[in-house]
Amino acid sequence: MSDDHKPVLHTGDERSAPYPVSRLAPAFDTRELTAEVERAEAMLGARTGAKLRVIADQIKLLQQEARKVLADAQVEQALNQAQCAFKRIPGKTYHLYRRADGRTFFSMLSPEDWGGAVPHAFVGSYRLETDYSWTPAEQIGADDDTGELVSQLLRIGGLGPESGER
């Protein structure tokens, strides 16, 4: 070997050597080392696969939520485009009807207000919200447990108002 390619020998304490420096050092069994590396690789593969499955499930849920958001937006767009001969006021409930030609319109009169002689097909009743979104009448007053769920999560995380009472 030439001088510039000489192997560098460990010159420090034997305990810090990267290789055995004594005949009394334990022997290395390459089959055991290979098996240990294979076990570590298998565990890494299993952990990585599990994490990727969680991410894939989250992606599926997000895709479902995105489809729901788009479907809701299409419904809202159709409601916004319905004909209306009065000023829409947030907080009020309006009644949607469909004419024979398929065009929709809002009325302040409910089917009951027509006295049993509804001139057009009734589609549904909707409340105009302050953000100009529409809530179907059957969902008005329905319990929304989202706020309670958020409160529970805050309490569990020690951030809620009752977290100091433990």
matplotlib code that plots the C-alpha trace (Angstrom):
import matplotlib.pyplot as plt

x = [0.0, 1.1, 1.5, -1.6, -3.9, -2.7, -5.5, -5.9, -5.6, -7.5, -5.1, -7.5, -8.7, -9.7, -13.2, -13.9, -12.5, -15.0, -13.7, -12.4, -8.8, -8.3, -8.4, -10.6, -13.3, -16.5, -16.6, -18.9, -21.3, -22.2, -25.4, -26.6, -25.8, -27.6, -30.6, -30.7, -30.5, -33.3, -35.5, -34.8, -35.7, -38.9, -39.9, -39.2, -41.3, -44.2, -44.1, -43.8, -46.7, -48.9, -48.2, -48.9, -52.2, -53.3, -52.4, -54.3, -57.3, -57.1, -56.8, -60.0, -61.8, -60.6, -61.7, -65.2, -65.4, -64.3, -67.0, -69.5, -68.3, -68.6, -72.1, -73.2, -71.8, -73.8, -77.0, -76.2, -75.5, -78.8, -80.5, -78.7, -79.8, -83.5, -85.6, -86.7, -88.9, -88.0, -84.9, -83.5, -82.9, -80.5, -82.3, -85.6, -87.0, -88.0, -89.9, -88.7, -91.1, -90.6, -92.6, -93.8, -90.9, -88.4, -87.4, -87.2, -88.3, -88.4, -91.6, -92.3, -95.5, -95.2, -97.4, -99.8, -100.1, -101.6, -104.6, -104.2, -104.0, -100.2, -99.8, -96.4, -94.4, -93.0, -89.3, -88.4, -88.0, -84.6, -83.3, -80.8, -77.9, -75.8, -73.0, -75.6, -75.5, -78.8, -80.0, -82.8, -85.8, -85.6, -82.0, -83.0, -82.8, -81.1, -78.5, -74.9, -72.5, -69.4, -69.1, -69.4, -66.8, -64.4, -65.0, -64.3, -61.1, -60.0, -60.7, -58.8, -55.8, -55.9, -57.1, -60.8, -62.3, -62.7, -59.2, -57.9, -60.6, -59.0]
y = [0.0, 3.5, 6.0, 8.0, 4.8, 3.4, 2.2, 4.4, 2.5, 3.4, 5.0, 5.8, 3.7, 0.1, 0.7, 3.3, 1.3, 0.8, -2.8, -5.5, -4.8, -7.7, -11.5, -11.5, -9.4, -11.2, -12.8, -11.4, -13.9, -12.4, -14.5, -13.0, -9.5, -10.2, -11.5, -8.5, -6.1, -8.0, -7.8, -4.1, -3.6, -5.7, -3.5, -0.4, -1.6, -2.5, 0.9, 2.8, 0.8, 1.5, 5.2, 5.2, 3.4, 6.1, 8.8, 6.9, 6.7, 10.4, 11.1, 9.1, 11.0, 14.3, 13.3, 12.4, 15.8, 17.6, 15.9, 16.9, 20.5, 20.6, 19.0, 21.5, 24.4, 23.2, 23.2, 26.7, 28.0, 26.7, 28.4, 31.7, 31.6, 31.0, 34.0, 36.3, 39.4, 40.8, 41.6, 38.6, 39.2, 37.0, 35.2, 34.8, 31.6, 31.5, 28.8, 27.5, 26.5, 25.1, 26.3, 24.0, 25.1, 24.0, 27.5, 27.9, 30.9, 32.0, 33.1, 34.4, 32.2, 28.7, 25.9, 26.3, 30.1, 29.2, 27.6, 24.3, 25.7, 25.9, 27.1, 25.5, 22.5, 23.1, 22.2, 23.2, 25.9, 27.5, 30.0, 32.6, 32.8, 35.9, 34.5, 34.2, 30.4, 28.5, 26.1, 23.7, 24.1, 20.5, 21.3, 24.5, 23.8, 20.5, 19.8, 20.5, 18.6, 20.2, 22.8, 20.2, 18.0, 20.9, 21.7, 18.1, 18.1, 21.3, 19.8, 16.6, 18.7, 20.8, 24.0, 24.0, 26.1, 23.0, 21.7, 23.3, 21.6, 18.1]
z = [0.0, -0.7, 2.2, 1.3, 1.5, 4.7, 7.0, 10.0, 13.2, 16.3, 18.8, 21.7, 24.6, 23.7, 25.1, 22.4, 19.5, 16.7, 16.3, 18.7, 19.6, 21.9, 21.5, 24.6, 22.9, 22.1, 18.7, 16.1, 14.5, 11.1, 11.0, 14.2, 13.0, 9.7, 11.6, 13.9, 10.9, 9.2, 12.3, 12.5, 8.9, 9.3, 12.3, 10.4, 7.5, 9.8, 11.6, 8.3, 6.8, 9.9, 9.7, 5.9, 6.5, 9.0, 6.5, 3.7, 6.0, 6.7, 3.0, 2.3, 5.0, 3.6, 0.1, 1.5, 3.3, 0.1, -1.9, 0.8, 0.7, -3.1, -3.0, -0.3, -2.4, -5.4, -3.3, -1.9, -5.4, -6.6, -3.6, -4.3, -7.9, -7.1, -8.1, -5.3, -5.6, -2.1, -0.1, 1.7, 5.4, 7.4, 10.1, 8.2, 6.8, 3.2, 1.2, -2.1, -4.9, -8.4, -11.3, -14.0, -16.3, -13.6, -12.4, -8.6, -6.6, -2.9, -1.2, 2.2, 2.2, 3.5, 2.1, 5.0, 4.3, 0.9, 2.5, 0.8, -2.7, -3.3, -6.9, -7.4, -6.2, -2.8, -2.6, 1.0, 3.6, 4.4, 6.8, 5.5, 7.9, 8.7, 6.5, 3.7, 3.8, 3.9, 6.6, 5.7, 8.1, 9.3, 10.6, 12.4, 16.1, 15.6, 18.3, 17.1, 19.4, 17.8, 20.5, 23.3, 21.5, 21.4, 25.1, 26.0, 24.0, 25.7, 29.1, 28.3, 27.1, 30.4, 28.6, 29.5, 32.3, 34.5, 34.0, 37.2, 39.3, 39.3]

ax = plt.figure().add_subplot(projection="3d")
ax.plot(x, y, z, "-o")
ax.set_aspect("equal")
plt.show()
